[in-house]
Amino acid sequence: MVEKLKENEIISSISALKGWKLVGDGQLLEKNWTFKDFSEAFSFMTRIALLAEKNNHHPEWSNVYNYLTVQLRTHDCGGISQRDIDFAKAIEGF
């Protein structure tokens, strides 16, 4: 079973990740992006989707035209795990 991280562990882990924040009473890791247009936003989402499939770890997200919100959490542990931190780091590598 995947272990849920404590809030201080999460905050420490995301301090180096630009723009990621805790939301939903500390149960979700979230970041928002604004792109030039829908095509650019969708292209970025496609890269995330391929990574998600490869890792069998899928984000919750919302896209409206050029605006994208990604939320990460591990349902198996009921909160944020190291898998989410690693996924956020991988997204930042795009």
C-alpha positions in Angstrom: 0.0 0.0 0.0 1.1 3.5 -0.8 1.8 5.7 2.2 0.2 9.1 2.7 2.7 11.9 3.3 2.4 14.3 6.2 1.7 18.0 5.4 5.2 19.1 6.4 6.7 16.4 4.2 4.6 17.6 1.3 5.4 21.2 1.8 9.1 20.4 2.0 8.9 18.3 -1.1 7.1 20.9 -3.3 9.2 23.8 -2.1 11.4 23.4 -5.2 8.4 23.0 -7.5 7.3 26.3 -9.0 3.6 27.0 -8.6 2.4 23.8 -7.0 0.2 24.3 -3.9 -1.9 22.3 -1.4 -5.6 22.7 -1.8 -8.7 20.8 -0.6 -7.8 20.8 3.1 -4.3 19.6 2.2 -5.6 16.5 0.3 -4.7 17.7 -3.3 -1.6 19.0 -5.0 -2.5 21.6 -7.6 -1.0 23.8 -10.3 -2.5 26.1 -12.9 -1.1 27.0 -16.3 -2.2 29.6 -18.9 -1.1 28.9 -22.5 -1.1 30.9 -25.7 -4.2 29.0 -27.0 -6.2 25.8 -26.8 -3.8 23.9 -29.1 -0.9 24.6 -26.8 -2.8 23.6 -23.7 -4.1 20.4 -25.3 -0.6 19.5 -26.4 0.7 19.9 -22.9 -2.2 17.8 -21.6 -1.3 15.1 -24.1 2.2 14.9 -22.8 0.8 14.6 -19.2 -1.7 11.9 -20.4 1.1 9.8 -21.9 3.2 10.1 -18.7 0.1 9.2 -16.6 -0.5 6.0 -18.6 3.1 5.0 -18.5 3.1 5.4 -14.6 -0.5 4.2 -14.1 -1.1 7.3 -12.0 -3.7 9.7 -13.4 -4.3 13.4 -12.5 -7.6 15.1 -12.0 -7.7 18.1 -14.4 -9.8 20.8 -15.9 -9.2 22.6 -19.2 -11.0 25.6 -20.5 -9.5 27.0 -23.8 -6.0 28.0 -22.8 -6.3 27.4 -19.1 -5.3 24.2 -17.4 -5.6 23.0 -13.8 -4.0 19.8 -12.7 -4.6 18.2 -9.3 -2.7 15.2 -8.0 -3.6 12.8 -5.2 -3.3 9.1 -4.5 -6.7 7.6 -4.0 -5.2 4.4 -2.5 -4.0 6.3 0.5 -6.6 9.1 0.6 -4.2 12.0 0.1 -0.9 12.9 -1.3 1.9 10.3 -1.6 5.4 10.3 -3.0 3.9 9.2 -6.3 2.2 12.6 -6.6 5.4 14.4 -5.8 7.3 12.4 -8.4 4.5 13.0 -10.9 4.6 16.7 -10.3 8.4 16.7 -10.8 8.0 14.8 -14.0 5.4 17.3 -15.3 7.8 20.1 -14.4 10.4 18.5 -16.7 8.3 19.2 -19.8 
